[in-house]
Amino acid sequence: MGFSITTWNINSVRLRMPIIEQFVMQHRPDIICLQETKVRNDLFPLSPLRAMGYDHVIIHGQKGYHGVAIASRIPLVEDHRQDYCGVGDARHISAIFERGGRRIRLHNFYVPAGGDEPDRAINPKFGHKLDFIEEMKRLHANGEPNTSAILVGDLNIAPLEHDVWSHKQLLKIVSHTPVETDGLTEVMKRGAWLDLMRQHVPASEKLYTWWSYRAKDWEAADRGRRLDHIWSSSDLGPLLQRIEITKAARGWERPSDHVPVTAHFNL
């Protein structure tokens, strides 16, 4: 049986609802995980999601910043919100769902961007990002008995050489500095997570999910980064059919600078 899950930093869920509807009409994923929703829980636009068949929605938001949400066609239970770094930001939400006889814990993350200067001594935002990643190292893919795991989100780090348009030019740019890429690699290693996006796409091939608003012609320049990720516990790896990056969404009307990434499973 086919099953699909999408992750998308939507950069304001209320502003971008028309392109969410456009995406759903074309792709109809079973679950959509959104980041940077930028809205309080009481103002979250539940009605249009439910009209599209997403009857099960869990949200963790705050006014104007951050925010994560999971919208699902199948029931979600045991939802949990972790306050990473203890600063009260809405950057994580998780829930349990069942599919194909499996119990699966789904984590949805929005990791801090980290500001512009990769030096925690002069840029507290970068220090916050590094602390957040350090805390994520405690999260294990096999951390719950008889439960598989999927982790998705805007992790704001492009860990591999070909996850950015120029490895050499971005080594001192936040999102691709060695301290960040080494940190995220350690999160994966310690937690025994599989990088599903690289399971069928070799590390030698370019792979992007984000193109800056600053580019006059983002498509022609194609200076992208892979900031959005889908990971899983090892048992789900063999069930992955394909990963789909909807690059066209970057050119839709009033787009996010991130595009949807969808994992398709035989599940």
Secondary structure, 3 states (H helix, E strand, C coil): CEEEEEEEECCCCCCCHHHHHHHHHHHCCCEEEEECCCCCHHHCCHHHHHHCCCCEEEEECCCCCCCEEEEECCCCEEEECCCHHHCCCCCEEEEEEEECCEEEEEEEEECCCCCCCCCCCCCHHHHHHHHHHHHHCCCCCCCCCCCEEEEEEECCCCCCHHHECCHHHHCCCCCCCHHHHHHHHHHHHHHCCEEHHHCCCCCCCCCCCEECCCCCCHHHHCCEECCEEEEECHHHHHHEEEEEECHHHHHCCCCCCECCEEEEEEC
